[in-house]
Amino acid sequence: MSPLAHPEHDRMANAVRALAMDAVEKAKSGHPGLPMGAADIATVLFGRVLKFDPADPHWFDRDRFVLSAGHGSMLLYALLHLTGFPQMTMAEIERFRQLGSRTPGHPEAEMTEGVETTTGPLGQGIATAVGMAIAERHLAATFGSDLVDHRTYVLASDGDLMEGISQEAIALAGHLKLSKLIVLFDDNGISIDGPLRLADSVDQVKRFEACGWAACRVDGHDPAAILAAIEAAQQSDRPSLIACKTTIAFGAPTKAGSEKSHGAPLGPEEIAGARRALGWTAPPFVIPDDVLAAWRAAGARSREVRTAWQARLAARPAEERGEFERRAAGLVPAERLDAALATIKQRLAADPKDRATRASSEFALETLVPTLPELIGGSADLTGSNNTRPKGMPAFSPETPAGRFIHYGIREHGMAAAMNGMALHGGVVPYSGTFLVFSDYCRPSIRLAALMGRRVVHVMTHDSIGLGEDGPTHQPVEHLAALRAIPNLMVFRPCDAVETAECWALALAAAHRPSVLALSRQNLPQLRDATAPGNACADGAYELLPAEGGDAQVSLFASGSEVAIAAAARRLLAERGIAARVVSVPCFELFFDAPQERRQAVLGTAPVRVAVEAAIRQGWDAIVGSDAAFVGMTGFGASAPAPDLYRHFGITPERVAEIAAERLRQG
Ligand SMILES: Cc1ncc(C[n+]2csc(CCOP(=O)(O)OP(=O)(O)O)c2C)c(N)n1
C-alpha cells in the first residue's frame, strides 16, 4: 500500500470537512470540530485501509469501525455517503439531526446501515469495540480464518479516554491480547470546557502501554504517517493505540484549535473562511465529480475480497456453511430452544429439590451451553457466586480463543459494553454475571443494549436481602424498579428452577431485546410441576396456585423468592377460611405486552390484592393498582442471616396473610 499523493487525499478529506460544516450549519446544531479535525485520519482509514463494501453493509467479514466519539457523527455520515452506502443519500446528509432521518444527532446502529454501534455516551464505543474484537477472535478460532479475519478500528476522543469505562476496556483488551483492535485517538487536546490541561494530564501512550498495548504518536494530518502507523499496528501481536495529534476544526480560520468549534455551527463567515483556507470551492452539499469518483473507488476497494470470501463460504460443506450462516444471522431456532427446555424440565422432574435460582440457572446452562454453541458466558470475577460456568466450559484466552467463558475481571461496566459489542458483531450470544446490586455499574451499557435492541443476557444473582450477611451495600432494593424502567429491557425474576429454565428460554428467544435474570442466593422450593409442557412465563405472569373452596377473595402477586412466601400465606389464609390465589410475576415487561383478556384473567376479580417483593414498591402499581397492599422494602437492608432479615423487614407469610385478612375485613 502506498500513501496517496497529498493533493488527492486533501480533496477527499476536505469533502468530509465541507459536508460536516455545511450539515451542522443547516441543522443549526451539531459538532463540526471533530469531523474536520479527524478528516485526515478517516480518509486514510476509509480510503485505504478499511475492509468493507457499501453494496453489502452487513457482510460478515467486514472490518468494524466504531466512532466512539459519537458527537462527531457527521464524520461517519459523510464517509458513508462518500463511499456509496445506498441509504446515505445527500438528502439524508441535508436532513442531519431531523426527525426520521438516517442522520440522527449521534450514530444509532438500528437506524443507519454502516453504523456498527450506537455511540454518544463517551467511552461506550471503545468498550463495545473490545467485545467485537473478542467475537472476531473467537469465531476465527471456531470457523477458521478463511471465513473470519477482520479488524476492529475505533476513533476515540479525549472524552472517550477520560471516561472510567475506557480503563476497564483497555485493560481487558490488553490482557486478552486482542491484536486486531486498533484505536485511533483524535488527540486534539480540546474538550467542551477548553484545553484538556484544565482537567487532564494523562500520558495516553504510556497508559496504553502499561495495559499491554502497542502505542505510538503520529501527526494526525500527515496521511503517510497515519497509514504507516496503521500498517505497523496490523502487524502487532497486541492491540494498538495510534495517538494522532490533530487540530480540532482543521481549516476554520479563527475557531480551529478552539473549543468554540466543538459543538456549535461555525457560522457563515467562518465557513466561508474555511472554504478559502481549504481551497474548497464547491457549494454546500455538492461534491465535485473527481472527488466523488475517488471516494466511490475507495468504497469499491474490497468488492473482490468480498466475492472471494463468498466463494470460500459457498465451497464449505453444506452443514458447516449452514451453521455459520445460522449463527451469523443470529437465529436461535425455536425447536432447539423448546427441546432444550423440555430436557431441562425432564432433568428437574427427575431431581426435584430446593435450589437457589442461581443454581437453577447453572442447571439450565448445563443443557443450554452444549445445545447452543453461540453462547459465550462470563462473569465479573464472581463465577462461583453467579453460577454462570457449567462444568467443562473452557475459558476464552489468548491461547484458547475457542474457549467460551470470559473472565472479565472486576469490570462490570466494561463487561456489559463488551457484551453489546459481541451481540452487535454477531455469531455469538453473550451472557454473563455479577451481583444484581452492581447492575448500577453496568447500567449505561444495558441501556444502550436496550436502545439498540440487542440480545445480551445479564445473569444477576444475590437479588435481594435474601443474600443475607453481606448487608445493605450488597442488597439490591431499588434495582429491580430501576431496571424495569429501561424500555425494551426484560427483567426476569423467576421463583424456582422450572421458571428459571423458562425465563432463560424466553431471554434467548428474544433476538431484539436484552434481558436481566435476577436470581436468588438462597435456596427456594420447586413450586412448579416440571412435567407440565409449554412456557408458563411467556405472558410475564400467570396463576400459579388457584383459590380453593370458592371464588378467590384475595389475589397474592409475587416474584422470585417471594412467591414461596405468597404460597405459604395462601395456606395460612385457607386455615382462616379465606380463599386466596397466587400469581407469579416473573417478568413485568412480558405481562404488559400480553393481550388484554389474558392480563385480565391473570389479575382476576378478587376484591383484595397484595403484592410481595423484597424490593421497593415502585412499578408494582401498574400491575396491582395503587389501592393494593404491598409487602416489601421501603429503605435499605441490613447485615444479618437472611431468615432474620425477612422477619425483621416483615416479609413473611404471617404478615402477608394478616394484611390480606385485614384488608378483607375492611371491605
Ligand atoms: C458520558 C458522557 N459524558 C458527557 C458527554 C457530553 N460530551 C459530549 S462531547 C464531550 C467532550 C468533548 O471532548 P472530546 O471528547 O475531546 O471531543 P472533541 O472536543 O475533540 O470533539 C462531552 C463532555 C457525553 N457525550 N458522554
The ligand as a Gaussian input file, in Angstrom:
#p B3LYP/6-31G(d) Opt

LIG

1 1
 C      -20.588000      10.005000      29.243000
 C      -20.669000      11.356000      28.602000
 N      -20.459000      12.460000      29.346000
 C      -20.562000      13.673000      28.803000
 C      -20.883000      13.825000      27.480000
 C      -21.056000      15.210000      26.878000
 N      -19.920000      15.487000      25.972000
 C      -20.012000      15.340000      24.657000
 S      -18.555000      15.565000      23.886000
 C      -17.765000      15.902000      25.342000
 C      -16.284000      16.133000      25.431000
 C      -15.696000      16.646000      24.219000
 O      -14.318000      16.467000      24.215000
 P      -13.637000      15.422000      23.268000
 O      -14.064000      14.078000      23.631000
 O      -12.192000      15.687000      23.301000
 O      -14.228000      15.732000      21.837000
 P      -13.818000      16.944000      20.874000
 O      -13.913000      18.205000      21.660000
 O      -12.461000      16.660000      20.415000
 O      -14.851000      16.892000      19.799000
 C      -18.663000      15.841000      26.400000
 C      -18.299000      16.113000      27.804000
 C      -21.085000      12.642000      26.733000
 N      -21.398000      12.671000      25.433000
 N      -20.934000      11.433000      27.302000

